[in-house]
């Protein structure tokens, strides 16, 4: 059982708990892709999507996951709420708690904001991405997708390409994959791939062609154009020249290599449009798996809450 | 925990043969029959009943499997064994006669959940309930159509523990006393 109130990060989530989430997600995926789409497991629970940053797929994925478990969902988007009037995060959290919500799913531009919220309220908090810290459900769904294709990922080579420095997705991926013994290589311009990541036990490379040699998985991150205010690479066209992953580059690799992207894609910037649509690409499977993972997380956290309530 | 043996392997076998015969007797058209086992031990009981009927009638009977975890109203009390298990109904259940099989019936709440689960998959012609052990103390108006063995337990003092070869390596039914 997932014996915790919140899901904030993968760094300190045990391998056993990750396996439990993946196993539960597998069951949900089988159910909602083959037969029944909706279950009453979270009937009567209220879930709030509290998003301080724009998001389409993560927010909708959480909303669908919650609705498929029978929960009620409300969405709070920062530019149309009291947050604009200057309400603090903790006050917003306490207000939602006074409305008796059971889960708060939060995305915030400041690393650690979900942890702060979780400490101050009794509702469950799920981190949907905080600053440059983590995006745990993305890490879990990427791991799920990889394990679905490659059963045992121990010793397998997983390359993460692009803007590592600003990527919470990369961090959650690294924490999750390391627990299952994968070898990880990070590649991108030196300004976007800090040396400090070596302390996480990963390889670093600045040459794309060299980095992807013998790769089993290539996970291509989005170039976050909205974060490029510090001119970390000279121009988009230069990034494209050195780091765009193309079908040509991938053709020399094992034919079973998997191409991943957390979305939304900038086609022809970090990934060639053609490659994104080939059989090697599992990008749309990642989207389906995201729902299964989020259903599993909501379900497991709510079980623990119900049980601990009774034992009090 | 103190325990007392209620049924041994031989008796369990006899009871399952009797249940199988009762099913053959009650169901008019065996061609339309689907037997559905409830996770976990209900599935093994269901498999044994199917084997028996197939032997007696020379017919193939499909097995469905359901896990009711997502439909429970009493998950709060079930501290152990809450992991989701497989649900497998890979055929059309519309207009079929279903026999739902569980190892023990107690409050009836699991059966309520099972009926809800089945209804999400379609609209069967009928559902009949077979339970191997009935330990009394119903909280809902649900009764099995076919019962293997009736043993009324004292709630909160006694529980029934069914052990099956497929998962426990031996066949037995025990009465356990909670202190």
Interface residues (C-beta under 8 A of the other chain):
Chain A: X1 X20 X23 X24 X27 X28 X30 X31 X35 X36 X38 X39 X40 X41 X69 X299 X303 X306 X307 X309 X310
Chain B: X67 X69 X70 X71 X75 X76 X77 X79 X82 X83 X84 X85 X86 X87 X89 X116 X120 X121
